[in-house]
Amino acid sequence: MKTIRTPVLRPLLGDGEHDSVLITRRGRNGKKLAHPYELFTREGFEDDGSPQNMIPYKLTNGKAPCDWAGNLLALKQKHAYSSEWLDCSLEEDLPKLVKFFEWYTTDVDDEMHGLFGDPEVIADLEQTLGADCLNVLVNQYGARNYYG
């Protein structure tokens, strides 16, 4: 398993501020993940004019309650709030992300589920480039770009 330093988000998600959600379980109340994921988005993607991203909707057969917009970047962490990222594969990792997309809504109270990422982690991500590892950016048009 390869690890990398933190990625630069701006080339992948665009200018402006970025948000992240820490995914620690398989689905809303599912099994705890050995390696959590951090899903990065543009801050305020719901109403900043970003084009709708239909991929979560299609992956969940229409069950995604959130109207995702703009590019989404999911990275697999070595452990929660880690600044080390692991190589990921579509076969192993995509089903876990689909489970997340099936229940997550931006209306959920973040105190209730405690999934939002630490702002310090996000700031660290924007300062350091790491590109030794395969990670996937799914853009709003469905194209998959592999980095690594």
C-alpha positions in Angstrom: 0.0 0.0 0.0 1.5 3.3 -1.1 1.0 6.5 1.0 1.3 10.1 -0.2 1.4 13.5 1.3 -1.6 15.8 1.0 -2.9 16.9 -2.4 -3.4 20.4 -3.8 -7.1 20.9 -4.2 -7.4 24.0 -6.4 -6.4 22.4 -9.7 -9.0 19.6 -9.1 -11.8 21.5 -7.5 -11.3 25.1 -8.7 -10.6 28.4 -7.0 -12.3 29.5 -3.8 -12.8 27.7 -0.5 -13.2 23.9 -0.2 -15.1 21.8 2.3 -14.7 18.2 3.2 -16.7 15.4 4.8 -15.0 12.6 6.7 -16.6 9.2 5.9 -15.9 6.8 8.7 -18.6 4.2 8.3 -20.0 2.0 5.6 -23.4 3.8 5.2 -25.1 5.9 7.8 -25.0 3.3 10.7 -22.8 0.7 9.1 -19.5 -0.9 10.0 -16.6 1.3 10.9 -14.1 1.7 8.1 -10.5 0.7 8.7 -9.5 3.4 6.3 -11.9 6.4 6.3 -12.4 8.6 3.2 -12.4 12.3 3.0 -14.7 13.7 0.3 -13.7 17.2 -0.9 -16.1 19.6 -2.5 -16.2 23.3 -3.3 -17.6 25.2 -0.3 -21.2 26.1 -0.9 -21.4 23.9 -4.0 -25.2 23.7 -3.6 -25.6 27.3 -4.6 -22.4 28.7 -6.1 -23.3 28.0 -9.7 -21.3 24.8 -10.0 -22.9 22.4 -12.6 -24.8 19.5 -11.2 -22.8 16.3 -10.7 -25.1 13.4 -11.7 -22.6 10.7 -10.8 -23.7 10.1 -7.2 -27.3 10.1 -8.4 -26.5 7.5 -11.1 -24.3 5.4 -8.8 -27.1 5.1 -6.3 -29.8 4.5 -8.9 -31.5 7.7 -8.0 -31.3 7.3 -4.2 -28.8 10.1 -3.5 -30.7 12.7 -1.4 -28.1 15.4 -1.9 -27.9 17.4 -5.1 -24.2 17.3 -5.6 -22.6 19.9 -7.9 -19.1 20.5 -9.2 -16.2 18.1 -9.0 -15.9 15.7 -6.1 -12.6 14.3 -4.9 -12.6 11.3 -2.5 -9.3 10.3 -0.9 -8.7 7.2 1.3 -7.0 8.1 4.6 -4.5 6.0 6.5 -6.6 6.8 9.6 -9.2 9.5 10.5 -7.8 13.0 10.2 -4.6 11.7 8.8 -2.4 13.7 6.4 -1.4 10.4 4.7 -3.5 9.0 1.9 -3.6 5.5 0.6 -3.9 4.0 -2.9 -7.5 3.2 -3.7 -9.3 1.0 -6.2 -12.7 1.3 -7.8 -13.5 -2.3 -6.9 -12.8 -2.0 -3.2 -13.5 1.6 -2.5 -16.3 2.8 -4.8 -19.0 0.6 -3.1 -18.2 2.2 0.2 -18.6 5.7 -1.3 -21.8 4.7 -2.9 -23.2 3.7 0.5 -22.3 7.2 1.7 -24.0 8.9 -1.2 -27.2 6.9 -0.5 -27.8 8.5 2.8 -25.9 11.8 3.1 -27.7 15.1 2.8 -26.4 18.6 3.4 -29.5 19.1 5.7 -28.2 16.6 8.2 -27.1 18.2 11.4 -23.3 17.9 11.5 -23.3 17.7 15.3 -25.4 14.6 15.0 -23.2 12.6 12.8 -19.8 14.3 13.3 -18.5 13.7 9.8 -17.3 17.1 8.8 -13.5 17.4 8.3 -11.2 19.5 10.4 -10.5 23.0 8.9 -6.8 22.6 9.9 -6.6 19.4 7.8 -8.1 21.2 4.8 -5.5 24.0 5.2 -2.7 21.4 5.3 -4.1 19.8 2.2 -3.9 23.0 0.2 -0.2 23.6 1.1 1.4 20.3 0.2 1.4 18.4 -3.1 1.5 14.6 -3.3 1.1 12.7 -6.5 2.6 9.2 -5.9 -0.8 7.5 -5.4 -3.8 6.7 -7.5 -6.9 8.7 -6.5 -10.0 9.5 -8.5 -11.6 12.8 -9.3 -15.1 12.4 -10.7 -16.1 15.6 -12.4 -19.7 16.8 -13.0 -19.6 15.4 -16.5 -18.8 11.9 -15.4 -15.2 11.8 -16.5 -12.8 10.0 -14.2 -9.4 11.4 -14.0 -6.8 9.3 -12.3 -3.9 10.9 -10.5 -0.8 9.1 -9.5 
